[in-house]
Amino acid sequence: MSIVDTSIAAVSAALSGLAAGAAWKASREANKAAWKANETADSVAQIERDRWHKELTPQLRIKLQTEPHEVLYVRFDSPATLGDLAVQLTIRDDFDRSRLPHLAGTPTPEQRAEVIWGPYRFRPHVDEADELGRAVPAFPLLPGDRHRLALDLSLKPSWYEGADGEQRWRNDYRAAPIRLWAVCTAPDHRPWILAFAVPRDGSWALGGA
């Protein structure tokens, strides 16, 4: 092969290399652009799903009836498009004590966890409530329907000692609302978690959008 042929071959190889590099770079840029476009589309779709989920938040109302017996009423108002809604209720404490330090002579974390720190509990073993009266399993509700749950006064902790222990415990929560978590589920939807503070005067506590 002559020097000219060799030179031509070298130039051709260099140009081919440049062309291949340019093609690879163009392909990489195209892939990046496609990935960004897909990411943007996914983000937009997620925002839309979140917006739709929020708009469909179940609107519940809950109230306390004290005569002739303590009963909690739960009503499902809307949206009717959800159809059959499942509602699971858990009584919340007045505040989270799980991270409180354990000091000598004070109740242990396990002892504190066995107390419902509020005025009422669900009646144990009634309406399938647990033994402590903390929670009841999910029950079905259709739009416009209501469900009733039996309540009992909460039990004072064992360290509320003395003849006035019961009265001191009642005084601690004399005006306190019933704090609840409501976990709502419907077919083909993510769950909704709603917080309620049910007043003691018999008025409805509202939740939802």
C-alpha positions as CSV (number, residue, x, y, z in Angstrom):
1,M,0.0,0.0,0.0
2,S,1.3,3.5,-1.0
3,I,1.8,6.3,1.4
4,V,-1.2,8.1,-0.2
5,D,-3.4,5.0,0.3
6,T,-2.2,4.7,3.9
7,S,-3.0,8.4,4.6
8,I,-6.5,8.0,3.0
9,A,-7.2,4.9,5.1
10,A,-6.0,6.7,8.3
11,V,-8.2,9.7,7.5
12,S,-11.2,7.5,6.8
13,A,-10.6,5.6,10.0
14,A,-10.5,8.9,11.9
15,L,-13.6,10.2,10.3
16,S,-15.4,6.9,11.0
17,G,-14.3,7.2,14.6
18,L,-15.6,10.8,14.8
19,A,-18.8,9.8,13.2
20,A,-19.2,6.9,15.6
21,G,-18.5,9.1,18.6
22,A,-21.0,11.7,17.3
23,A,-23.6,9.0,16.8
24,W,-23.0,7.7,20.3
25,K,-23.2,11.1,21.8
26,A,-26.4,11.9,19.9
27,S,-27.8,8.6,21.0
28,R,-26.9,9.3,24.7
29,E,-28.5,12.7,24.5
30,A,-31.6,11.3,22.9
31,N,-31.8,8.7,25.7
32,K,-31.3,11.4,28.3
33,A,-34.1,13.5,26.7
34,A,-36.4,10.5,26.6
35,W,-35.6,9.6,30.2
36,K,-36.3,13.2,31.3
37,A,-39.5,13.2,29.3
38,N,-40.7,9.9,30.9
39,E,-39.7,11.2,34.3
40,T,-41.7,14.4,33.7
41,A,-44.7,12.4,32.5
42,D,-44.5,10.1,35.5
43,S,-44.3,13.2,37.9
44,V,-47.3,14.8,36.2
45,A,-49.3,11.6,36.4
46,Q,-48.4,11.2,40.1
47,I,-49.5,14.7,40.8
48,E,-52.7,14.1,39.1
49,R,-53.3,10.8,41.0
50,D,-52.5,12.6,44.3
51,R,-54.9,15.4,43.4
52,W,-57.7,12.9,42.5
53,H,-57.0,10.9,45.7
54,K,-57.3,14.1,47.8
55,E,-60.5,15.1,46.1
56,L,-62.0,11.7,46.9
57,T,-61.2,11.9,50.6
58,P,-64.1,10.4,52.5
59,Q,-66.1,12.9,54.5
60,L,-67.0,11.3,57.8
61,R,-68.6,12.7,60.9
62,I,-68.4,11.2,64.4
63,K,-70.3,12.1,67.5
64,L,-70.6,10.9,71.1
65,Q,-73.9,10.0,72.7
66,T,-73.9,9.6,76.5
67,E,-77.5,8.8,77.3
68,P,-78.7,6.2,78.1
69,H,-75.3,4.6,77.3
70,E,-72.0,5.9,75.9
71,V,-72.1,5.2,72.1
72,L,-70.0,6.5,69.3
73,Y,-71.8,7.2,66.0
74,V,-69.8,7.2,62.7
75,R,-71.5,8.5,59.6
76,F,-70.2,8.4,56.0
77,D,-71.5,11.5,54.1
78,S,-69.6,11.5,50.8
79,P,-68.4,11.1,48.1
80,A,-71.0,8.5,47.0
81,T,-68.7,7.4,44.1
82,L,-66.6,5.5,46.6
83,G,-69.4,3.1,47.2
84,D,-68.8,0.7,50.1
85,L,-66.2,2.2,52.4
86,A,-64.4,0.3,55.1
87,V,-63.5,2.3,58.3
88,Q,-61.1,1.2,61.0
89,L,-60.9,3.3,64.2
90,T,-58.1,3.6,66.7
91,I,-58.3,5.7,69.9
92,R,-55.3,8.1,70.1
93,D,-53.6,9.1,73.4
94,D,-53.6,12.8,74.4
95,F,-50.0,12.8,73.2
96,D,-47.3,10.4,72.2
97,R,-45.6,9.0,75.3
98,S,-43.5,6.4,73.6
99,R,-40.3,8.6,73.6
100,L,-40.6,9.8,77.1
101,P,-37.5,9.0,79.2
102,H,-38.0,6.3,81.9
103,L,-37.0,7.8,85.2
104,A,-36.6,5.8,88.4
105,G,-39.9,5.5,90.3
106,T,-42.0,6.3,87.2
107,P,-44.1,4.0,85.0
108,T,-42.2,1.9,82.5
109,P,-42.8,2.4,78.7
110,E,-44.7,-0.9,78.8
111,Q,-47.0,0.2,81.6
112,R,-47.7,3.5,79.8
113,A,-48.5,1.7,76.6
114,E,-51.2,-0.3,78.4
115,V,-53.1,2.9,79.3
116,I,-55.5,4.7,77.1
117,W,-54.7,8.3,77.9
118,G,-58.1,9.9,77.3
119,P,-61.6,9.8,78.5
120,Y,-63.0,6.8,76.7
121,R,-62.1,3.4,75.2
122,F,-64.1,1.0,73.0
123,R,-65.9,-1.6,75.1
124,P,-63.5,-4.6,75.0
125,H,-64.7,-7.6,73.0
126,V,-67.8,-5.8,71.9
127,D,-67.9,-4.7,68.2
128,E,-64.8,-6.9,68.0
129,A,-62.8,-4.3,69.9
130,D,-59.4,-5.5,71.3
131,E,-58.9,-6.4,74.9
132,L,-57.6,-2.9,75.8
133,G,-60.4,-1.1,74.0
134,R,-57.9,0.7,71.8
135,A,-59.2,-0.2,68.4
136,V,-62.0,-1.9,66.4
137,P,-61.5,-3.7,63.1
138,A,-62.8,-2.1,59.9
139,F,-66.5,-2.0,59.4
140,P,-68.4,-1.3,56.1
141,L,-70.3,2.0,55.5
142,L,-72.3,3.1,52.5
143,P,-72.9,6.8,51.7
144,G,-75.5,8.2,54.1
145,D,-75.2,5.2,56.5
146,R,-74.0,5.3,60.1
147,H,-72.5,2.8,62.5
148,R,-72.6,2.7,66.3
149,L,-69.9,1.5,68.6
150,A,-70.1,0.9,72.4
151,L,-67.8,2.9,74.6
152,D,-66.7,2.6,78.2
153,L,-64.9,5.1,80.4
154,S,-61.1,4.6,80.2
155,L,-59.4,2.8,83.1
156,K,-57.2,4.7,85.5
157,P,-53.6,3.6,85.6
158,S,-52.6,1.4,88.6
159,W,-50.4,4.1,90.0
160,Y,-53.3,6.5,90.5
161,E,-53.6,5.2,94.0
162,G,-55.6,6.2,97.0
163,A,-59.3,6.9,97.6
164,D,-59.2,9.8,95.2
165,G,-57.3,8.0,92.4
166,E,-60.4,7.4,90.3
167,Q,-61.6,11.0,90.7
168,R,-58.1,12.4,89.8
169,W,-58.1,10.4,86.7
170,R,-61.6,11.6,85.7
171,N,-60.6,15.2,86.4
172,D,-57.6,14.9,84.1
173,Y,-59.9,14.2,81.1
174,R,-63.1,15.9,82.2
175,A,-63.2,18.2,79.2
176,A,-60.9,16.2,76.8
177,P,-62.2,15.1,73.4
178,I,-62.1,11.6,72.1
179,R,-59.1,11.6,69.8
180,L,-59.3,9.1,66.9
181,W,-57.5,7.8,63.8
182,A,-59.8,6.7,61.1
183,V,-58.3,4.6,58.3
184,C,-60.6,4.5,55.3
185,T,-60.3,2.1,52.4
186,A,-62.2,1.6,49.2
187,P,-61.7,-0.7,46.3
188,D,-59.0,0.5,43.8
189,H,-57.9,3.4,46.0
190,R,-55.1,4.0,48.4
191,P,-56.1,4.3,52.0
192,W,-57.0,7.6,53.6
193,I,-56.0,8.4,57.2
194,L,-58.1,11.0,59.0
195,A,-57.8,12.5,62.5
196,F,-60.7,13.4,64.7
197,A,-61.2,15.1,68.0
198,V,-64.8,14.2,69.0
199,P,-66.3,16.7,71.5
200,R,-68.1,15.7,74.6
201,D,-71.2,17.8,74.0
202,G,-72.8,15.5,71.5
203,S,-72.0,17.6,68.4
204,W,-70.5,16.1,65.3
205,A,-66.8,16.1,64.6
206,L,-66.2,16.5,60.9
207,G,-63.4,14.9,58.9
208,G,-62.3,14.7,55.3
209,A,-62.0,17.3,52.5
